[in-house]
Amino acid sequence: MFCHTHQHGLKAALCIAAALPVVAYGDEALLRFRAESSVLTGEIRLGDVSTVSLGDEHTAAAMKEVIIGESAPPGYSRFVTPSEIVRYYLAPHFPDVSFRIADDRRISVTTLGKSIKIIDIEQNIRSYITQQLKWERDNYTVRIVARKGTEITCYDAPYSLEISGLTSGYAKGSLRLTVHIMQKEKTFRMTVPVKIEVTAPVVVAKQPIPRGSELSEHNTELAHRDVTYCSYVCYSGIDQICNKIAIRSLKAGTIIHEKHVKAKPLIERGEMVRIRVRKGPVSVSVTGTAKENGLAGQLIWVQNNKSGKLLQAEVVTRGTVRLPISEEAI
């Protein structure tokens, strides 16, 4: 039945009817519908399912191009009824033509399709992953874990591919990609599970490292490790863990990541510091004592050793802080 596609077909038929040649009143068109027909796209045209016998060849050709409904999904069939095609799609737009149907039995229209299997697009998937990832090529492997025989049926027509799903250049672990199979009439989608396994050089503990110890080349080293399921940011160079201390005890061989360490303070509580203040072109400094730990840019409390005043100062470098006020406040 065509009820749900009447509007679509009528719009197309109107466009065609506007350009139709004039035919003599009372001309008869003989329609011979084939019991079984097939189409390649999402639309069914009269010429796909029937021959048209009419004295005016131009009008007959125009009739064949009339869209009489939507086709079934690729690989499936649907039934249509000749008399309804005439009633809803032909008669309203060819009022000067009478129609005779050779056989009004409903007919079957099959939408030809082709199956696209994972193996058919595997190279496209791997190329997409290679282009997106920032891991060194020798440090990762890709495994497509879709079930054997996974496929999707689209129209038996040319198509283009678009693949999405990687949101990071350092993606790893189990992921799901989406393959978009784009054709003129429709886009089909296939979900493809993949697994990206990464083995990369990362910083590991060379020996047991007690909590609070400073990390350095003496107690850490670079080693290749499987980081596929490491949820945190691992360090790929010894220089990245300089000036950091362990916030928990680490066993030898532990992969060191961001949750294992914290920055070592530039200034530690009880440390002697230079307190500097600038007024115009003049810079003044006095000695003081840090009352708390501080990282670069942090404000910490320090005490002027001479006056005993407590001051808030910004940590500038190791052993040096700067007052954001004039020297009278020292």
PEPE-V68201 format. One record per residue. N is the residue number from 1. RES is the residue in three letters. D_LAST is the distance of its C-alpha to the last C-alpha in whole Angstrom. Layout:
# PEPE-V68201
N|RES|D_LAST / N|RES|D_LAST
This chain:
# PEPE-V68201
1|MET|93 / 2|PHE|91 / 3|CYS|89 / 4|HIS|86 / 5|THR|86 / 6|HIS|88 / 7|GLN|85 / 8|HIS|84 / 9|GLY|88 / 10|LEU|89 / 11|LYS|86 / 12|ALA|87 / 13|ALA|91 / 14|LEU|90 / 15|CYS|88 / 16|ILE|91 / 17|ALA|94 / 18|ALA|93 / 19|ALA|94 / 20|LEU|97 / 21|PRO|101 / 22|VAL|103 / 23|VAL|106 / 24|ALA|109 / 25|TYR|109 / 26|GLY|111 / 27|ASP|110 / 28|GLU|110 / 29|ALA|107 / 30|LEU|108 / 31|LEU|105 / 32|ARG|106 / 33|PHE|103 / 34|ARG|102 / 35|ALA|102 / 36|GLU|99 / 37|SER|97 / 38|SER|93 / 39|VAL|90 / 40|LEU|87 / 41|THR|85 / 42|GLY|83 / 43|GLU|86 / 44|ILE|90 / 45|ARG|92 / 46|LEU|96 / 47|GLY|97 / 48|ASP|95 / 49|VAL|97 / 50|SER|101 / 51|THR|103 / 52|VAL|104 / 53|SER|107 / 54|LEU|108 / 55|GLY|110 / 56|ASP|107 / 57|GLU|105 / 58|HIS|102 / 59|THR|101 / 60|ALA|102 / 61|ALA|99 / 62|ALA|97 / 63|MET|98 / 64|LYS|97 / 65|GLU|93 / 66|VAL|93 / 67|ILE|90 / 68|ILE|91 / 69|GLY|89 / 70|GLU|86 / 71|SER|87 / 72|ALA|86 / 73|PRO|83 / 74|PRO|84 / 75|GLY|86 / 76|TYR|88 / 77|SER|90 / 78|ARG|91 / 79|PHE|94 / 80|VAL|95 / 81|THR|98 / 82|PRO|100 / 83|SER|102 / 84|GLU|98 / 85|ILE|97 / 86|VAL|100 / 87|ARG|99 / 88|TYR|95 / 89|TYR|95 / 90|LEU|98 / 91|ALA|100 / 92|PRO|97 / 93|HIS|97 / 94|PHE|100 / 95|PRO|102 / 96|ASP|105 / 97|VAL|106 / 98|SER|107 / 99|PHE|106 / 100|ARG|108 / 101|ILE|107 / 102|ALA|109 / 103|ASP|108 / 104|ASP|105 / 105|ARG|104 / 106|ARG|100 / 107|ILE|99 / 108|SER|96 / 109|VAL|94 / 110|THR|91 / 111|THR|88 / 112|LEU|88 / 113|GLY|85 / 114|LYS|84 / 115|SER|81 / 116|ILE|78 / 117|LYS|77 / 118|ILE|74 / 119|ILE|76 / 120|ASP|76 / 121|ILE|73 / 122|GLU|71 / 123|GLN|70 / 124|ASN|69 / 125|ILE|67 / 126|ARG|66 / 127|SER|65 / 128|TYR|63 / 129|ILE|61 / 130|THR|60 / 131|GLN|59 / 132|GLN|56 / 133|LEU|55 / 134|LYS|52 / 135|TRP|53 / 136|GLU|55 / 137|ARG|58 / 138|ASP|59 / 139|ASN|57 / 140|TYR|58 / 141|THR|62 / 142|VAL|63 / 143|ARG|66 / 144|ILE|68 / 145|VAL|68 / 146|ALA|71 / 147|ARG|74 / 148|LYS|77 / 149|GLY|79 / 150|THR|76 / 151|GLU|77 / 152|ILE|77 / 153|THR|80 / 154|CYS|80 / 155|TYR|82 / 156|ASP|84 / 157|ALA|83 / 158|PRO|80 / 159|TYR|76 / 160|SER|73 / 161|LEU|70 / 162|GLU|66 / 163|ILE|64 / 164|SER|61 / 165|GLY|59 / 166|LEU|56 / 167|THR|53 / 168|SER|51 / 169|GLY|51 / 170|TYR|51 / 171|ALA|53 / 172|LYS|55 / 173|GLY|57 / 174|SER|60 / 175|LEU|60 / 176|ARG|62 / 177|LEU|63 / 178|THR|65 / 179|VAL|68 / 180|HIS|69 / 181|ILE|72 / 182|MET|73 / 183|GLN|76 / 184|LYS|77 / 185|GLU|78 / 186|LYS|76 / 187|THR|73 / 188|PHE|73 / 189|ARG|70 / 190|MET|70 / 191|THR|68 / 192|VAL|67 / 193|PRO|65 / 194|VAL|64 / 195|LYS|62 / 196|ILE|59 / 197|GLU|59 / 198|VAL|56 / 199|THR|55 / 200|ALA|53 / 201|PRO|50 / 202|VAL|47 / 203|VAL|45 / 204|VAL|46 / 205|ALA|45 / 206|LYS|47 / 207|GLN|47 / 208|PRO|45 / 209|ILE|42 / 210|PRO|40 / 211|ARG|37 / 212|GLY|34 / 213|SER|35 / 214|GLU|34 / 215|LEU|37 / 216|SER|38 / 217|GLU|41 / 218|HIS|42 / 219|ASN|42 / 220|THR|43 / 221|GLU|46 / 222|LEU|48 / 223|ALA|51 / 224|HIS|53 / 225|ARG|53 / 226|ASP|55 / 227|VAL|52 / 228|THR|55 / 229|TYR|53 / 230|CYS|50 / 231|SER|48 / 232|TYR|45 / 233|VAL|43 / 234|CYS|44 / 235|TYR|42 / 236|SER|45 / 237|GLY|43 / 238|ILE|41 / 239|ASP|38 / 240|GLN|37 / 241|ILE|37 / 242|CYS|34 / 243|ASN|31 / 244|LYS|32 / 245|ILE|33 / 246|ALA|36 / 247|ILE|36 / 248|ARG|39 / 249|SER|41 / 250|LEU|44 / 251|LYS|47 / 252|ALA|48 / 253|GLY|50 / 254|THR|48 / 255|ILE|47 / 256|ILE|43 / 257|HIS|42 / 258|GLU|39 / 259|LYS|39 / 260|HIS|39 / 261|VAL|36 / 262|LYS|32 / 263|ALA|29 / 264|LYS|28 / 265|PRO|24 / 266|LEU|22 / 267|ILE|20 / 268|GLU|21 / 269|ARG|20 / 270|GLY|19 / 271|GLU|18 / 272|MET|16 / 273|VAL|14 / 274|ARG|12 / 275|ILE|9 / 276|ARG|9 / 277|VAL|9 / 278|ARG|11 / 279|LYS|12 / 280|GLY|16 / 281|PRO|18 / 282|VAL|15 / 283|SER|13 / 284|VAL|10 / 285|SER|9 / 286|VAL|8 / 287|THR|10 / 288|GLY|10 / 289|THR|13 / 290|ALA|15 / 291|LYS|16 / 292|GLU|18 / 293|ASN|20 / 294|GLY|20 / 295|LEU|22 / 296|ALA|21 / 297|GLY|20 / 298|GLN|19 / 299|LEU|16 / 300|ILE|15 / 301|TRP|13 / 302|VAL|11 / 303|GLN|9 / 304|ASN|7 / 305|ASN|10 / 306|LYS|9 / 307|SER|8 / 308|GLY|9 / 309|LYS|7 / 310|LEU|9 / 311|LEU|8 / 312|GLN|11 / 313|ALA|11 / 314|GLU|14 / 315|VAL|16 / 316|VAL|18 / 317|THR|20 / 318|ARG|20 / 319|GLY|17 / 320|THR|15 / 321|VAL|13 / 322|ARG|11 / 323|LEU|9 / 324|PRO|11 / 325|ILE|9 / 326|SER|8 / 327|GLU|5 / 328|GLU|5 / 329|ALA|4 / 330|ILE|0
